[in-house]
Amino acid sequence: MTQRPKRPAAPRNADFYGAPVGVGPRYQPPGPPRPAITAGHTRPEKPPLSKQVTTLWDYPSQHYGQTQQGSQSYEGATPSYVIWNVIQRFSEPGATVLDPFCGSGTTLDVCRDTGRTGLGFDLAPTRPDIQQADARSIPLKNATVDLVFMDPPYADNLDYSDDPRCIGKLKGDGRYQRAMKLAIDEAVRVLRNDGVLAIYVCDVFKKDRPFQPLGFDLFAAARQYLDPIDVIAVTRHNRTLEMGNFRKAADEGNFFLRGFNYLMLFRKRAPRPDQTSR
C-alpha cells in the first residue's frame, strides 16, 4: 500500500501573521500572475465597488476596477478598496488627503481616481510622486489636511527598508508604540478641525514571542487627541491562510492565524476656547 506523503512543516522563515520574515526588501519587481492556492481553488469574483455599510468589510481583490492602484508586487500593500471607501465616506472632491506611509502609492492613485489631492510621504519612496520624509516629522503646515490615511508597519513584522529610522525595525515591546505615538501626533497636527484619521493595522503573533495587540495600542494612542468614529474589521485574503502547513501548525500549536485587519477611524475634535490649536 502506498504511504501518503507527510505534510510539510510550517516554513521557518515565515511568521503566522502570514508574511515572510527576513527574506529581502518589501518591494519586488512585478512577476507573472500567482498560481491558484491549491488544485481546484479559485478566488471569489471581484464584486462591484460600492461603499461599505457594516463594520465587516470583505473584498477578495487587492485592486478595484480594471487597473491597479499602487503595486500588486509591493508586499504588504493596502487594499485599494479600503482607501476608496474611506475617501468616499470622509472627504469631498478636491480635499487634501495625506498618506505618511505611502508605500507603493496606492493612496495617491485612489486620490486621482476620486478627484482628491493626494500627498504621499515615505522613508523609502518607490516612485517620483512620493516624497521622502519620516512620518514622525512631516513637512506640512499645521491644519492643512482634510484626511490622513496610514497603513504603518506592523512592528518588525516585515523588512521595509535599510533606513535605521524605519519604524518597521522596532519591536512591539514599547519601542514601536512610542514611535507610532509620534506619527499619530504629527497626523493630528496637520489635520484640520473635524478632519479624519484612518489607521489600518493588524495585530502580530510570532513563534517564541508574546502576542502583540497593535490595534489596541494604536487605538489608545490616537484616542488621546481624537474622537473615535468606529472600528472596522477587514477580512484578510492572504494565500498563507489557506496553506495546509500553516493551518496544521496553528491547530497543533493552539494559536490563531491573523484573519482580519483593523480599520480605526477618528475625528479631530475642535479645541475648546481655553485651549490652543494643535
C-alpha positions in Angstrom: 0.0 0.0 0.0 1.4 3.4 -0.9 2.1 5.6 2.1 0.6 9.1 2.0 3.3 11.8 2.0 3.6 13.9 5.1 2.5 17.5 5.0 5.4 19.9 5.1 6.1 21.7 8.4 5.4 25.4 8.7 8.3 27.3 6.9 10.9 28.5 9.3 11.3 31.8 7.5 7.7 32.8 7.9 5.6 34.1 10.7 2.0 33.2 11.4 0.8 36.7 10.6 1.1 35.4 7.0 4.3 37.1 5.8 7.9 36.1 5.2 10.5 37.1 7.6 13.9 38.3 6.7 13.7 37.4 3.0 14.6 40.7 1.4 13.1 44.1 0.7 9.4 44.7 0.8 9.2 45.9 -2.8 9.9 43.4 -5.6 9.7 43.8 -9.4 6.4 42.6 -10.9 6.3 38.9 -11.8 3.9 36.6 -13.5 0.4 36.1 -12.1 0.4 34.0 -9.0 -1.0 30.4 -9.4 -4.1 29.2 -7.6 -3.6 28.3 -3.9 -4.4 24.7 -4.3 -5.7 22.5 -7.1 -9.3 23.4 -7.9 -9.2 26.5 -5.7 -10.3 29.9 -7.2 -10.7 33.2 -5.5 -14.2 34.7 -5.4 -15.0 37.1 -8.3 -14.4 40.8 -7.7 -17.7 42.4 -6.7 -18.9 45.8 -7.9 -17.2 48.6 -6.0 -19.6 50.2 -3.5 -19.5 52.0 -0.2 -19.5 49.5 2.7 -22.3 49.9 5.2 -21.3 47.5 8.0 -18.3 47.1 10.3 -17.2 43.9 8.5 -15.6 44.6 5.1 -14.7 41.9 2.6 -13.3 42.3 -0.9 -11.4 39.4 -2.5 -9.1 41.5 -4.7 -6.2 43.9 -3.9 -7.5 46.4 -6.6 -10.8 47.6 -7.8 -11.6 48.2 -11.5 -9.5 47.1 -14.4 -6.3 48.9 -13.4 -4.0 48.6 -10.4 -3.7 51.2 -7.7 -0.2 51.0 -6.2 1.8 47.9 -7.0 0.5 44.4 -6.7 4.1 43.3 -6.1 4.6 45.5 -3.1 4.5 43.2 -0.1 2.0 44.4 2.5 0.2 46.9 0.1 -3.1 48.3 1.3 -6.2 47.0 -0.5 -7.2 50.0 -2.6 -10.9 49.4 -2.0 -10.3 50.2 1.7 -8.8 53.5 0.9 -11.5 54.2 -1.7 -14.2 53.6 1.0 -12.5 55.9 3.5 -12.0 58.6 1.0 -15.6 58.4 -0.3 -17.1 58.5 3.2 -14.9 61.1 4.9 -13.8 63.6 2.2 -15.2 65.7 -0.6 -13.8 66.1 -4.1 -10.9 68.5 -4.0 -10.0 67.5 -0.4 -6.4 67.1 0.6 -5.5 63.5 1.6 -2.2 62.6 3.3 -0.6 59.2 3.5 2.6 59.3 5.6 3.4 55.6 5.0 2.8 55.8 1.3 4.5 52.5 0.2 3.8 51.9 -3.5 1.4 54.9 -3.8 -2.0 53.2 -3.6 -3.5 56.2 -1.8 -2.2 58.6 -4.5 -3.8 56.5 -7.2 -7.1 56.4 -5.4 -7.0 60.1 -4.9 -6.5 60.6 -8.6 -9.4 58.3 -9.3 -11.7 60.2 -7.0 -10.7 63.8 -7.6 -8.8 64.4 -4.4 -5.4 65.9 -3.9 -3.1 63.2 -2.6 0.1 63.8 -0.6 2.4 60.8 -0.1 5.5 60.5 2.1 7.7 57.5 2.9 11.2 56.9 4.2 11.9 54.8 1.1 9.9 56.3 -1.8 9.2 53.9 -4.6 8.1 56.4 -7.3 8.6 60.1 -8.1 5.3 61.4 -6.7 6.1 60.1 -3.2 8.3 62.5 -1.2 10.9 61.3 1.3 10.0 62.0 4.9 9.7 60.4 8.3 6.1 60.0 9.4 7.2 61.5 12.8 8.2 64.7 11.0 6.0 65.6 8.0 7.0 68.8 6.2 3.5 70.3 6.2 2.0 73.2 8.0 -0.5 72.8 10.8 -4.1 72.1 10.0 -3.7 71.8 6.2 -5.0 68.3 5.6 -8.6 67.1 5.4 -7.9 63.3 5.8 -5.0 61.2 6.9 -4.8 57.5 5.9 -2.0 55.5 7.3 -1.1 51.9 6.9 2.1 51.8 9.1 4.5 48.9 9.6 3.1 46.2 12.0 6.1 46.5 14.3 9.1 44.5 12.9 6.9 42.0 11.0 8.4 42.9 7.6 11.7 44.2 6.3 10.7 47.6 4.8 14.0 49.4 4.1 17.6 49.7 5.2 16.9 53.1 6.8 17.8 52.9 10.5 14.9 55.3 11.2 12.3 52.9 9.9 9.5 52.2 12.3 9.3 48.7 10.8 12.6 47.9 12.6 11.1 48.4 16.0 9.8 45.5 18.1 6.3 45.8 19.6 7.6 45.8 23.1 7.0 49.6 23.6 9.5 50.9 21.2 7.2 50.6 18.2 4.3 52.0 20.2 6.3 55.1 21.2 7.4 55.8 17.6 3.8 55.4 16.4 2.6 57.8 19.1 4.8 60.4 17.4 3.5 59.6 14.0 -0.1 59.9 15.3 0.9 63.3 16.9 2.0 64.5 13.5 -1.2 63.4 11.9 -3.2 65.3 14.5 -1.0 68.4 13.9 -1.6 68.6 10.2 -5.3 67.7 10.3 -7.9 70.4 10.1 -10.5 70.6 12.8 -13.1 67.9 12.1 -10.6 66.1 9.8 -10.4 62.3 9.9 -7.6 59.9 10.7 -7.8 56.4 9.4 -5.4 53.8 10.8 -5.1 50.4 9.0 -3.2 47.9 11.2 -3.0 44.2 12.2 -2.0 42.5 15.4 1.1 40.3 15.2 1.9 36.9 16.6 5.2 35.2 16.1 6.6 32.0 17.5 8.5 32.4 20.7 7.2 35.9 21.2 4.2 37.3 23.1 1.1 38.2 21.2 1.3 41.9 20.1 -2.1 43.7 20.2 -1.0 46.6 18.0 -4.6 47.5 17.1 -5.4 48.2 20.8 -2.2 50.0 21.3 -2.7 52.4 18.4 -6.3 52.9 19.3 -5.3 54.0 22.8 -2.7 56.4 21.4 -5.0 58.1 18.9 -7.9 58.4 21.4 -5.8 60.8 23.5 -6.4 63.6 21.0 -9.1 62.3 18.6 -12.8 61.2 18.9 -13.4 57.6 17.8 -15.8 57.3 14.9 -15.8 53.5 14.5 -13.7 50.4 14.3 -14.0 48.1 11.3 -12.7 44.6 10.7 -11.4 44.0 7.2 -11.1 40.3 6.1 -7.6 39.4 5.0 -7.2 37.4 1.8 -3.7 36.1 2.2 -2.5 32.9 0.5 -0.8 31.6 3.6 -4.2 31.5 5.4 -5.2 28.7 3.1 -2.0 26.7 3.2 -2.3 23.4 4.9 1.0 23.5 6.7 0.2 26.9 8.3 -3.3 25.8 9.3 -2.0 22.5 10.7 0.7 24.3 12.7 -1.9 26.8 14.1 -4.2 23.9 15.0 -1.5 21.8 16.7 0.2 24.8 18.3 -3.1 26.2 19.6 -2.7 29.7 18.1 -4.6 31.7 15.5 -3.7 33.0 12.1 -4.4 36.6 11.5 -7.8 36.7 9.7 -8.5 40.4 9.8 -7.1 43.9 9.9 -8.4 46.8 12.0 -9.6 50.0 10.2 -9.8 52.5 13.0 -11.5 55.8 12.3 -11.1 59.0 14.3 -12.1 62.7 14.0 -10.1 65.6 15.2 -12.1 67.5 17.8 -12.2 71.3 17.7 -10.3 72.8 20.6 -12.2 74.4 23.4 -11.9 78.2 23.8 -9.4 77.7 26.7 -7.1 75.5 24.5 -4.7 76.4 21.8 -5.0 74.6 18.4 -2.7 71.7 17.9 
